[in-house]
Amino acid sequence: VDETKLCPGLGPSFPLPVEIVPFCHEHTVRTIAALPELEGCTARLRTGDCSNNKPEGDKPAVTDNGNYIVDLVFSSPIKDVPKAAHAIKNIVGVVEHGIFSGMTFQVIVASKDGSCRVAGEGGEKAWWA
């Protein structure tokens, strides 16, 4: 990752993407937004170009796989990230989400000056928390 991704808690710093199938997508968006594990989130269907994270026009952004992206915007950090990830993934219509909890033991952080630092197992403690 680059250093702009560093934050003390997952949620309020940038939208969390969730890929969903187009069929019954409005229902899927409402179901995601209603999850107790995502309290304080607003779910927005991404429009325009799926790669720029900015709303453009009124047509849903379509992924390479023909799916839609829902951006979850939080007012405060997610309280229990693994529990939230599990709850999102268990919704019918969800393909994948942008939470990578429990999938890695290190993170390599690139700085603007071209240097890199490693946090996690065998590296530094998280200096941004």
N, C-alpha and C positions, 0 to 999 in steps of 0.2 A: 504494500500500500504506500501511498505518499502521505506525508505528514498532515495534509488537510483532512484525512479521515480519522485522525485521533480525537477521541472525546472521552469524558469521564463515564458516560453511560450511553447505551444504545437507545436511540429514539429521536430526541429533539434536534440533533445536529444536522441531519439530512434525512430525506424520505426513505422508508424501507420498501423496496420493491417486492411485489408478490405477482407471480405469473399465474393467470387463470385461463380456463377455456372460455371461448366466446359464448357457448350455449348457456343460457340462463345467467349471464354475467352480472346482471343487476342484483339478482338474488344472492349470488356469491359475494358481491361487494358488501351488501347489507349484512350477511352472515359474518364476514370477517370483522366489520366495524362493531358488531355486537358482542364480540368475544370479551368476556371479563378479563382475560389475560392481557388484552390490549386497551385497557381502560385509558381514556384520554386521547385516543387516536381518532383521526379523521381519515377515512378511506376515499381516495379520489382516483377515478379511472383516468389513466394517462392518455392524452390525446396528441395527435401529430406524430412526430418522429420518436420512435421508442427509445432511441439511444441518448437523447439530450436532456431528459428529465424536466423539460419545460413544456407547459401546456401550449399547444398550437392547434387552433381550429376546433372543430367539434367532432371529428372522426376519431375513434379509438386508435391508439398506437398499436401496431401489429408486430409481433416478434417474428423471427425467422421460422418458427414452428407454427405460425398462424394463430397464436394466442394473444391475449391482452395483458397489460400490466396495470396493477393497482398500486398506487403509491400511498403508503401509510405515513401520515404526518403526526408526530407526537408532540404534546406540550410538556411532557416530563419523561425521564428515562423509563424504559420498560423494567418493571419490578423483578420479574423472573424470566430471563431470556430463554432458557431451555424449555420452560413450560409454555411460553408464548409460541416458540417455534413448533412445538408438538401440536398445539391447538390449531395453528394455522394449517399445518400439513394435513391434519385430519378432516379438513373441510372438503366435501365433494366439490370438484371444480377447480381446486387449487392444484397447480402443476408443481410449483417450487416457490421458495421464498429466499430472500437475501440474508437470512440469519445462518451463520456458519458455526454455531455453537457446538463444541465437542468434536470438531472436525480437524483440529490442528493443535499443535503444542508450541508453536512459535509464530511470530509475525516479523517480517522483515519490513522496516520502515525506511523509505527513501526520502532524503531531504532535498531542498531546492539546490543546495550546493553540490549535489551529486553523491554525497556520502550516504551510507546505509548503517542502520543499527538493528540489532536483533533483540527482541524481547521474548521472554518465555523460557521454556526448558533449555538449559545450556546457555542462556543469554541473560540480559538485564531484566530487572523488575520493570513493570510498566511505568514509565516516567511521566506519562500524560494523565494518569488517573488521579 
